[in-house]
């Protein structure tokens, strides 16, 4: 895109460059107001929202997850521009782990005892959450996933179990709760929940 261009929500703003590059999509509809670099030299694109939210036409995957290969799922993740919390593109993590990982662990833990945002998101979008896990399982060739929730999320765990049972996928998931030990970081809590005390 160029400065002054009109864009829609989900319009492609920039194509990937380099091995770890990912496409960048607009989160809003509006006009591109600036293309430049921040103080550290990282490129950025500013879009001024028009407040309308007109969306780019989407082209959903028309084939069932059951028939997609691991490579096709990884290609779709690359085209979607999904970045993991680590900053590494999701497709790269999937690519490196496909066929090598034996266990998928999904953590809903946080290091802030007052932060319920992740639990709220998982609870309100449980079918989408479980579907996302199934996609990653398929990409990695892993049959079962362990989902770790904090003790304060026991109600969320119950709702996830119900959702998995209702769509016939309960055998794909193991739900466990972790004792929250603060100020222990969520990764340490996860290890403690799965392996026990050292």
C-alpha positions in Angstrom: 0.0 0.0 0.0 0.9 3.6 -0.3 0.1 6.7 1.9 -3.3 7.9 1.0 -4.7 4.5 -0.1 -8.1 3.5 1.1 -8.1 0.1 2.9 -10.8 -2.2 4.3 -10.6 -4.2 7.5 -8.4 -7.3 6.7 -6.9 -5.7 3.6 -3.3 -6.8 3.0 -1.0 -3.9 4.0 2.4 -5.5 3.5 3.6 -8.8 2.0 6.1 -10.9 3.9 9.8 -10.5 3.3 12.6 -12.8 4.4 12.3 -16.2 6.0 10.4 -15.1 9.0 8.3 -12.4 7.3 4.5 -12.5 7.7 1.8 -10.6 5.9 0.3 -7.6 7.7 -3.4 -6.9 7.5 -5.4 -3.8 8.4 -7.4 -4.1 11.6 -9.7 -1.3 10.5 -11.1 0.3 7.4 -9.9 3.8 6.5 -7.0 5.6 4.9 -3.2 4.8 5.1 -1.8 7.9 6.7 1.9 7.1 7.2 4.4 4.5 6.3 7.8 4.7 8.0 10.0 3.3 10.8 9.9 3.8 14.5 12.8 4.9 16.7 14.4 1.4 16.6 14.1 1.2 12.8 11.1 -1.2 12.8 8.8 -0.5 9.9 5.2 0.5 10.6 2.0 1.5 8.7 -0.6 3.8 10.2 -4.2 3.6 9.2 -6.7 6.2 10.2 -10.0 4.5 10.9 -13.1 5.7 9.1 -15.2 4.2 11.9 -17.2 2.1 9.4 -15.4 -1.2 9.6 -16.0 -2.3 5.9 -14.3 -5.7 5.5 -12.3 -7.1 2.7 -13.9 -10.0 1.0 -12.8 -13.2 2.7 -12.1 -16.5 1.0 -12.6 -19.1 3.7 -11.0 -22.6 3.3 -13.6 -24.7 1.6 -12.1 -28.0 2.4 -12.7 -30.0 5.6 -9.9 -30.0 8.2 -10.0 -33.8 8.0 -8.6 -33.7 4.4 -6.1 -30.9 4.8 -2.4 -32.0 5.1 0.0 -30.7 7.7 1.7 -28.7 4.9 -1.5 -27.1 3.8 -2.4 -26.1 7.3 1.1 -24.6 7.8 0.7 -22.7 4.5 -2.6 -21.3 5.6 -1.1 -20.2 8.9 1.7 -18.5 7.0 -0.8 -16.7 4.7 -2.8 -15.6 7.8 0.1 -13.7 9.3 -0.4 -15.3 12.8 2.4 -14.4 15.2 3.0 -16.4 18.4 3.5 -14.8 21.8 7.3 -15.4 21.4 7.3 -13.1 18.3 8.0 -16.1 16.0 5.4 -16.7 13.2 3.0 -19.5 14.0 3.7 -21.2 10.7 7.4 -21.5 11.6 6.7 -23.0 15.0 4.3 -25.5 13.4 6.8 -26.3 10.6 9.6 -26.9 13.1 7.4 -29.0 15.4 5.5 -31.0 12.8 6.4 -34.7 13.2 8.8 -33.9 16.0 6.4 -33.0 18.8 4.6 -35.8 20.7 2.6 -33.7 23.1 0.6 -30.5 22.6 0.2 -28.4 25.8 -2.1 -25.4 25.7 -1.7 -23.1 28.6 -4.4 -20.7 29.8 -2.2 -19.6 32.8 -1.3 -16.0 33.5 1.2 -14.6 36.0 -1.3 -12.0 37.2 -3.9 -13.3 39.7 -6.3 -10.5 38.8 -6.1 -11.0 35.1 -9.2 -12.9 33.9 -9.1 -11.7 30.3 -7.7 -15.0 28.9 -10.2 -17.1 30.9 -13.0 -14.9 29.7 -11.9 -15.2 26.1 -11.6 -19.0 26.3 -15.0 -19.2 28.1 -16.9 -17.0 25.6 -15.3 -18.5 22.5 -14.8 -22.1 23.7 -15.9 -23.8 20.4 -13.4 -21.6 18.4 -10.7 -22.2 21.1 -11.2 -26.0 20.8 -11.3 -25.8 17.0 -8.0 -23.9 17.0 -6.4 -26.6 19.1 -7.7 -29.3 16.7 -6.1 -27.4 13.8 -2.8 -27.3 15.5 -3.1 -31.0 16.4 -3.7 -31.8 12.8 -0.8 -29.7 11.6 1.5 -31.4 14.2 0.1 -35.0 13.8 -0.7 -35.1 17.5 -3.9 -37.0 18.6 -4.4 -35.5 22.1 -3.8 -32.1 23.7 -3.5 -31.1 27.3 -5.2 -27.9 28.2 -3.9 -26.3 31.5 -6.2 -23.9 33.3 -5.8 -22.1 36.6 -7.7 -23.3 39.6 -9.9 -20.2 39.4 -10.9 -21.4 35.9 -12.6 -24.6 37.1 -15.9 -23.3 35.7 -14.3 -22.6 32.3 -12.7 -26.1 32.4 -16.2 -27.6 32.9 -17.6 -25.6 30.0 -14.7 -26.7 27.7 -15.4 -30.3 28.7 -19.1 -29.9 27.8 -18.2 -28.3 24.5 -15.8 -31.1 23.6 -18.3 -33.7 24.6 -21.1 -32.0 22.6 -19.2 -32.1 19.3 -17.8 -35.6 19.9 -14.2 -34.6 20.4 -13.8 -35.2 24.2 -11.2 -37.9 23.6 -8.9 -35.3 21.9 -8.5 -33.3 25.1 -7.2 -33.6 28.6 -8.1 -30.7 30.9 -6.2 -30.1 34.1 -6.1 -27.3 36.6 -2.9 -25.8 37.9 -2.4 -24.5 41.4 -1.6 -20.8 41.1 1.5 -19.9 42.9 2.3 -16.2 42.8 4.6 -14.6 41.9 5.6 -17.7 40.0 5.7 -17.0 36.2 3.1 -18.9 34.2 5.7 -21.1 32.5 6.9 -22.2 36.0 3.3 -22.8 37.0 2.8 -24.9 33.9 5.8 -27.1 34.6 4.7 -27.5 38.3 1.2 -28.5 37.2 2.5 -31.1 34.7 5.5 -32.5 36.5 4.9 -31.7 40.2 7.4 -30.1 42.6 11.1 -30.5 41.9 
